Amino acid sequence: MSGTDPGARLVVITGVGFREAAPVASSCNIFTSLECKPNIGAAVALACVRAGFSVVAVARTKKKLERVCRSVNELEPTASIQFHAADILNAEDIRQFAADLPQYQQIDVVHCAGLSAGSYSLPDDNPYLSAARTPPELAVLEFEAVVKSLLILVQAFLPSWRRQEYARLVVVSSMSGIRAFPLGFSHASAKGGLHLAVRSLALELAPLRIYVSEIQPGMVNTGLYDSPAVADSVRKIGRTFGYEYGPEPLPQMSSVSVANAVTLCLSSDAHVLSVAMVSRGQFPHLGS
């Protein structure tokens, strides 16, 4: 990875990718093709370059990262965006990656690894499983993908952040982390652990001028809810709270909506602690 524009803040974004509803040519722009759905990380990358930040996109799959960066540059030809293919659970790789970044820039991190980033595979791509159908190893895999990876990132970037005037860490978690629901043993426990980990970090790191924010989105149109198994589970969950979702597509916000919340946290002169958001039509309660 080469150097970036020294006049801009550098934002490292994890979990950058997209889903394809059907195979499309690799030359298609993932943000404009009707067959592609950018995930939150990809939407954040585009929003950040439009806000004037330099971006380094991080995920496992090099080919997807190449397409995301190319798609961003097609829409924003002057954008400063690069990528680093890595497993964010590989602590040594992430530590070296952080150390190799240009230290003359302010470095901020947006952590949005999870389901849509392809961090782990699920039966029928469905995270909403009954306790009877939940593979015992899934609870550990999902927890590691979102919580352990956050600790690895924080430990890798702390040396850089300590040298900076201030730093921002934005964690995209989920409404699943603050409200329990049936069919959520693995998913809700992982996101609940992430929520408390973020709150702990916010308290611990604020005296060091490292400002930690949490974005808690509900259903986001990243392609996850296109699965009939997922949609069926969500309808069952909705009935628990008095919401009868009809046969039409489930109410989902765009990934751009979440990206806008992330750029607010990065740009505001306030320390934004958390942003909870659901799509219009999704049950809006904050607790269990």
C-alpha positions in Angstrom: 0.0 0.0 0.0 1.4 3.3 -1.1 1.2 6.7 0.7 -1.9 8.9 0.7 -2.6 12.6 0.6 -1.0 14.2 3.6 -3.5 17.0 3.5 -6.4 14.7 4.5 -7.3 12.6 7.5 -6.9 8.9 6.9 -9.9 6.7 7.8 -9.3 2.9 8.0 -12.6 1.1 7.3 -13.0 -2.7 8.0 -15.6 -5.0 6.6 -15.8 -3.5 3.1 -17.7 -5.5 0.6 -20.9 -6.1 -1.3 -23.4 -8.9 -2.3 -24.4 -9.8 -5.8 -28.1 -10.8 -6.4 -26.9 -12.4 -9.6 -23.5 -12.8 -11.3 -22.5 -9.5 -13.0 -19.5 -8.4 -15.0 -16.6 -7.4 -12.9 -16.6 -4.0 -14.7 -20.0 -3.1 -13.2 -20.0 -0.4 -10.6 -21.2 -1.9 -7.3 -22.9 1.4 -6.3 -25.0 1.8 -9.4 -25.6 -1.8 -10.6 -29.1 -3.0 -9.7 -27.6 -6.5 -9.1 -25.2 -5.4 -6.4 -25.8 -4.3 -2.9 -22.9 -2.5 -1.2 -22.5 -3.4 2.5 -22.1 -0.8 5.2 -18.3 -0.7 4.9 -18.5 0.0 1.2 -21.1 2.8 1.7 -18.9 4.3 4.5 -15.9 4.3 2.2 -17.8 6.2 -0.5 -19.3 8.6 2.1 -15.8 9.3 3.6 -14.1 10.1 0.3 -17.0 12.5 -0.5 -16.4 14.1 2.9 -12.8 14.7 2.0 -11.1 11.9 3.9 -8.5 9.5 2.5 -9.6 5.9 2.9 -8.0 2.5 3.3 -10.6 -0.2 2.9 -9.9 -3.5 4.7 -11.5 -6.9 4.2 -10.5 -10.5 3.5 -11.3 -10.6 -0.2 -8.9 -8.8 -2.5 -11.1 -9.0 -5.6 -14.0 -7.5 -3.8 -11.8 -4.7 -2.4 -10.5 -4.0 -5.9 -14.0 -3.6 -7.2 -15.1 -1.4 -4.4 -12.1 1.0 -4.9 -12.6 1.0 -8.6 -16.3 1.8 -8.2 -15.6 4.6 -5.8 -13.0 6.1 -8.2 -15.5 5.9 -11.1 -17.9 8.1 -9.1 -15.3 10.3 -7.4 -12.3 10.4 -9.7 -10.2 12.5 -7.3 -10.9 10.2 -4.3 -7.9 9.0 -2.3 -8.9 5.3 -1.6 -6.7 2.2 -1.3 -7.2 -1.2 0.1 -5.5 -3.8 2.3 -6.7 -7.4 2.1 -6.4 -9.0 5.5 -8.0 -11.2 8.1 -8.8 -8.8 11.0 -8.6 -11.7 13.4 -4.9 -12.0 12.5 -3.4 -9.8 15.2 0.2 -9.7 13.9 -1.0 -8.8 10.3 -3.2 -6.0 11.6 -0.4 -4.7 14.0 2.0 -4.5 11.1 -0.6 -2.9 8.8 -1.2 -0.2 11.4 2.5 0.4 11.9 3.1 0.8 8.1 0.5 3.5 7.7 1.9 7.1 7.3 2.3 8.4 10.8 2.2 12.1 9.7 -1.6 11.8 9.2 -4.3 11.6 11.7 -5.6 8.0 11.5 -9.2 7.2 12.5 -10.9 3.8 12.3 -14.4 2.6 11.4 -15.0 -1.0 12.4 -18.0 -2.5 10.6 -17.0 -6.2 10.2 -19.8 -8.7 10.6 -22.3 -10.6 8.6 -22.2 -8.6 5.4 -18.4 -8.5 5.5 -18.3 -12.3 5.1 -16.5 -12.8 8.4 -18.2 -16.2 8.9 -20.7 -18.4 7.2 -24.2 -19.3 8.5 -26.8 -21.9 7.7 -29.0 -20.4 4.9 -27.1 -17.1 5.5 -29.5 -16.8 8.5 -28.2 -15.4 11.8 -31.7 -15.7 13.4 -31.7 -19.3 14.5 -33.6 -21.2 17.2 -31.5 -22.5 20.1 -32.1 -26.0 18.8 -30.6 -25.2 15.4 -27.7 -23.0 16.5 -24.4 -24.7 16.0 -22.5 -24.5 19.3 -19.4 -23.1 17.6 -21.4 -20.3 16.0 -21.7 -18.4 19.2 -17.9 -18.3 19.5 -17.3 -17.5 15.8 -19.7 -14.6 15.8 -18.4 -13.2 19.1 -14.8 -13.4 17.8 -15.7 -11.8 14.5 -17.1 -8.6 16.1 -15.5 -8.4 19.6 -12.1 -10.0 19.4 -11.5 -8.2 16.1 -12.3 -4.9 17.8 -9.7 -5.5 20.6 -7.1 -6.5 17.9 -7.7 -3.2 16.1 -7.5 -1.1 19.2 -4.3 -2.7 20.3 -2.8 -2.2 16.8 -3.7 1.4 16.5 -3.1 2.6 20.0 0.6 3.6 19.4 -0.5 5.8 16.5 -3.5 7.3 18.4 -1.3 8.2 21.4 0.9 10.3 19.1 -2.1 12.2 17.6 -3.8 15.3 18.9 -6.9 13.2 19.0 -8.4 10.1 17.3 -11.9 8.7 16.5 -13.0 5.1 16.6 -16.5 4.4 15.2 -17.9 1.0 15.7 -20.9 -0.1 13.7 -22.7 -2.6 15.8 -26.4 -3.4 15.8 -29.7 -2.8 17.5 -29.4 -6.5 18.3 -26.9 -5.5 20.9 -29.3 -3.6 23.0 -32.5 -5.5 22.7 -33.0 -9.2 23.1 -35.3 -11.2 20.9 -36.2 -14.8 20.2 -34.0 -16.7 17.6 -31.1 -14.6 18.7 -29.0 -16.7 21.0 -25.8 -16.3 19.0 -26.4 -13.0 17.2 -27.7 -11.0 20.1 -25.1 -12.3 22.5 -22.3 -11.3 20.1 -23.7 -7.9 19.4 -24.5 -7.4 23.1 -20.9 -8.2 24.0 -19.7 -5.7 21.3 -22.0 -3.0 22.7 -20.6 -3.3 26.2 -17.0 -3.6 24.9 -17.6 -0.3 23.0 -19.0 1.4 26.1 -16.0 0.2 28.1 -13.6 1.6 25.5 -15.4 4.9 25.4 -14.8 5.4 29.1 -11.2 4.1 29.1 -9.9 6.0 26.0 -11.6 9.4 26.3 -8.9 10.7 28.7 -6.4 9.9 26.0 -8.4 12.0 23.5 -9.5 8.9 21.7 -13.2 9.3 21.1 -15.2 6.1 20.6 -18.7 6.2 19.0 -21.2 3.4 18.3 -23.7 3.2 15.5 -26.6 0.8 16.2 -28.5 0.1 13.0 -31.6 -2.1 12.6 -32.3 -3.7 9.3 -30.1 -2.4 6.5 -30.5 -3.3 2.8 -27.2 -5.1 2.2 -28.8 -8.2 0.7 -29.0 -10.2 4.0 -32.8 -9.9 4.1 -33.2 -11.1 0.5 -32.9 -14.6 1.9 -36.3 -16.3 2.4 -35.0 -18.0 5.5 -33.9 -14.7 7.0 -37.1 -12.9 6.1 -39.2 -15.7 7.6 -37.2 -15.5 10.9 -37.5 -11.7 11.1 -41.3 -11.9 10.6 -41.5 -14.4 13.5 -39.4 -12.0 15.7 -41.6 -9.1 14.7 -44.8 -10.9 15.9 -43.2 -11.2 19.4 -43.3 -7.4 19.6 -46.7 -6.9 17.9 -45.4 -6.2 14.5 -47.0 -8.1 11.7 -44.8 -7.7 8.6 -46.8 -8.4 5.5 -45.7 -10.3 2.4 -44.0 -7.2 0.9 -40.2 -6.8 1.4 -39.1 -6.1 5.0 -38.6 -2.4 5.9 -34.9 -1.6 5.5 -32.8 1.5 5.5 -30.1 2.1 2.9 -26.5 1.5 3.8 -26.0 5.2 2.9 -28.1 6.1 5.9 -25.7 4.3 8.2 -22.7 5.8 6.4 -24.1 9.3 7.0 -24.2 8.5 10.7 -20.6 7.4 10.6 -19.4 10.6 8.9 -21.3 12.6 11.5 -19.3 10.8 14.2 -16.0 11.5 12.3 -16.8 15.1 11.5 -18.6 16.5 14.5 -16.8 18.6 17.1 -18.8 16.7 19.7 -18.0 13.3 21.0 -21.0 11.4 19.6 -21.5 8.5 22.0 -24.1 6.5 20.1 -26.6 6.6 17.3 -29.5 4.1 17.3 -31.5 3.9 14.1 -34.1 1.7 12.5 -35.9 1.8 9.2 -39.3 3.4 9.1 -41.7 0.5 9.8 -39.3 -1.6 11.9 -40.2 -2.0 15.6 -38.5 1.0 17.3 -38.0 -0.1 20.9 -34.6 0.3 22.5 -34.8 -2.4 25.2 -36.0 -6.0 25.5 
